[in-house]
């Protein structure tokens, strides 16, 4: 997989985000899109070695590059990143999964659940509130704590219905429960890229398993 070519294409797209430029480079994009789909299929196989993904394929885990601009002030027609979200049930599932993000200067892997439904968010918060130690055991596990940070998507104060003086209130102020790790472009372009990504996603499996036990 030629990640450097993918990042170079996205860099060019960022400064030429218009339909004429994209049309002139459509063949390159189609070749890149095939590489991404092949990569997604391989990662499904890799992740299936340590997590149950059910019956999914690349098309269930990849996204269109075309932006939905109907309700956006930004009318740029194309995304300037490529994401792959591998999860039981596919990218529209409510379950926690594994995300790989290709973007020049902002490559990363992530897991957990982004913007869960109101119902699932309450399930997660209530579960942590009732048994914070189980959650702490997961996030304080050395390989997890040494490699991942949590996306800072949280309330400024306690969620409604929870006491502000709860000892672990910071744990349930999150609106999304997403551990992530940034990588340099060079790391993503390295020969051991797929092995390195798989290794980090495997470290995230206990966190996803914790959340999915609650959600399911």
C-alpha positions in Angstrom: 0.0 0.0 0.0 1.5 3.3 -1.1 0.5 5.6 1.8 2.8 8.4 0.7 0.9 8.6 -2.6 -2.4 8.7 -0.7 -1.2 11.5 1.5 0.3 13.4 -1.4 -3.1 13.2 -3.2 -4.9 14.5 -0.2 -2.4 17.4 0.2 -3.1 18.4 -3.4 -6.8 18.0 -3.0 -6.7 20.3 0.0 -5.4 23.2 -2.1 -7.5 22.3 -5.2 -10.8 21.4 -3.6 -12.9 21.8 -6.7 -14.7 19.6 -9.1 -12.6 20.5 -12.1 -9.3 19.5 -10.4 -10.9 16.3 -9.0 -12.2 15.3 -12.5 -8.7 15.8 -14.0 -7.3 13.5 -11.3 -10.2 11.0 -11.0 -8.1 8.1 -12.3 -5.6 8.6 -9.5 -8.4 8.8 -6.9 -9.9 5.5 -8.2 -6.5 3.8 -7.9 -6.2 5.1 -4.3 -9.7 4.1 -3.5 -9.0 0.6 -4.6 -5.9 0.5 -2.3 -8.0 1.8 0.6 -10.6 -0.9 0.0 -7.9 -3.6 -0.2 -6.4 -2.2 3.0 -9.8 -2.3 4.7 -10.3 -6.0 3.7 -6.8 -6.8 5.1 -7.5 -5.0 8.4 -10.8 -6.8 8.8 -8.9 -10.1 8.6 -6.3 -8.8 11.0 -8.8 -7.5 13.6 -10.9 -10.6 13.3 -8.0 -12.5 14.9 -8.7 -10.7 18.2 -12.3 -9.4 17.9 -15.6 -10.6 16.6 -16.6 -8.4 13.6 -19.3 -10.6 12.2 -19.8 -10.7 8.5 -18.5 -7.3 7.1 -16.6 -6.2 4.0 -14.6 -3.1 3.0 -17.7 -1.4 1.6 -19.2 -1.5 5.1 -16.2 0.2 6.6 -15.2 3.0 4.1 -16.7 6.4 3.3 -17.4 8.4 0.2 -14.9 11.3 -0.4 -17.8 13.5 -1.5 -19.0 15.9 1.3 -22.6 16.5 2.1 -22.7 20.3 1.7 -26.4 20.8 1.8 -26.4 22.3 5.3 -22.8 23.4 5.6 -21.4 26.9 5.2 -18.3 25.3 3.8 -19.1 24.3 0.2 -15.9 22.5 -0.5 -17.1 19.4 -2.4 -14.5 16.9 -1.2 -13.2 15.6 2.1 -9.5 16.1 2.5 -9.0 12.9 4.6 -9.8 9.3 4.2 -11.2 7.2 7.1 -11.8 3.5 7.6 -14.1 2.4 10.5 -14.1 -1.3 11.2 -16.8 -2.5 13.5 -19.3 -5.3 13.8 -22.3 -4.1 11.8 -20.2 -1.7 9.8 -19.6 2.0 10.0 -23.2 2.9 10.9 -23.2 0.5 13.9 -23.7 1.9 17.4 -21.0 -0.4 18.7 -17.4 0.6 19.5 -15.0 -0.1 16.7 -11.6 0.6 15.2 -10.8 3.7 13.1 -7.8 4.5 10.9 -7.5 8.1 9.6 -5.4 9.2 6.7 -4.7 13.0 6.6 -1.5 14.8 6.0 -0.2 16.0 9.4 -3.0 14.3 11.2 -2.8 10.6 10.8 -4.2 8.5 13.6 -5.9 5.5 14.9 -8.9 5.6 17.3 -11.5 3.4 18.9 -14.5 3.5 21.1 -17.7 5.3 20.2 -18.0 8.8 18.6 -21.2 10.7 19.5 -23.2 7.7 20.7 -27.0 7.9 20.8 -28.5 9.6 23.9 -29.6 6.2 25.2 -26.2 4.5 24.8 -24.4 7.6 26.2 -26.6 7.3 29.3 -25.9 3.5 29.5 -22.1 4.1 29.5 -22.2 7.0 32.0 -24.4 5.1 34.4 -22.3 1.9 34.1 -19.1 3.9 34.9 -20.9 5.8 37.7 -22.1 2.5 39.4 -18.7 0.7 39.0 -15.9 3.2 38.2 -13.2 0.7 39.2 -14.0 -1.6 36.3 -13.5 1.3 33.8 -10.4 2.5 35.6 -9.0 -1.1 35.3 -9.3 -0.8 31.6 -8.0 2.7 30.9 -5.1 2.3 33.5 -3.9 -0.9 31.9 -0.3 -0.1 31.0 -0.3 -0.8 27.3 -3.5 1.3 26.9 -2.4 4.2 29.2 1.0 4.4 27.6 -0.3 4.6 24.0 -3.7 6.4 23.9 -5.2 9.7 25.0 -9.0 10.4 25.1 -10.5 12.9 22.7 -11.5 15.9 24.6 -15.1 15.9 23.7 -16.9 16.5 27.1 -19.2 18.7 29.1 -17.8 21.5 31.2 -19.7 20.3 34.2 -21.4 17.2 35.5 -24.0 15.5 33.3 -27.6 16.1 34.3 -28.6 13.7 37.0 -25.1 13.1 38.4 -23.6 14.7 41.5 -20.9 17.2 40.9 -18.9 15.9 43.8 -18.7 12.3 42.4 -15.1 11.3 42.8 -14.7 10.3 39.2 -17.0 12.9 37.6 -14.3 13.6 34.9 -14.9 10.0 33.6 -18.5 10.6 32.8 -18.3 14.2 31.4 -17.3 12.8 28.0 -19.9 13.1 25.2 -17.8 10.6 23.1 -15.6 7.8 24.4 -12.8 7.8 21.9 -9.2 6.8 22.7 -6.8 7.8 20.0 -3.1 7.9 19.0 -1.6 10.3 16.5 1.1 9.1 14.1 3.5 11.0 12.0 3.1 10.8 8.2 6.5 9.0 8.2 5.1 6.3 10.5 2.1 5.8 8.3 4.4 5.5 5.2 6.8 3.0 6.9 7.2 -0.5 5.6 5.7 -1.9 8.8 2.6 0.3 8.7 0.0 -2.4 8.6 1.6 -4.4 11.4 2.1 -1.3 13.5 -1.5 -0.2 13.1 -2.8 -3.8 13.8 -0.7 -3.9 17.0 -2.1 -0.6 18.3 -5.7 -1.6 17.4 -5.3 -4.8 19.4 -4.2 -2.7 22.4 -7.6 -1.0 22.1 -9.7 -4.2 22.0 -10.2 -4.4 25.8 -11.6 -0.8 25.8 -14.0 -1.6 22.9 -15.0 -4.8 24.6 -15.9 -2.9 27.8 -18.1 -0.4 25.9 -19.7 -3.1 23.7 -20.7 -5.2 26.8 -22.6 -2.1 28.0 -24.2 -1.2 24.6 -25.1 -4.8 23.6 
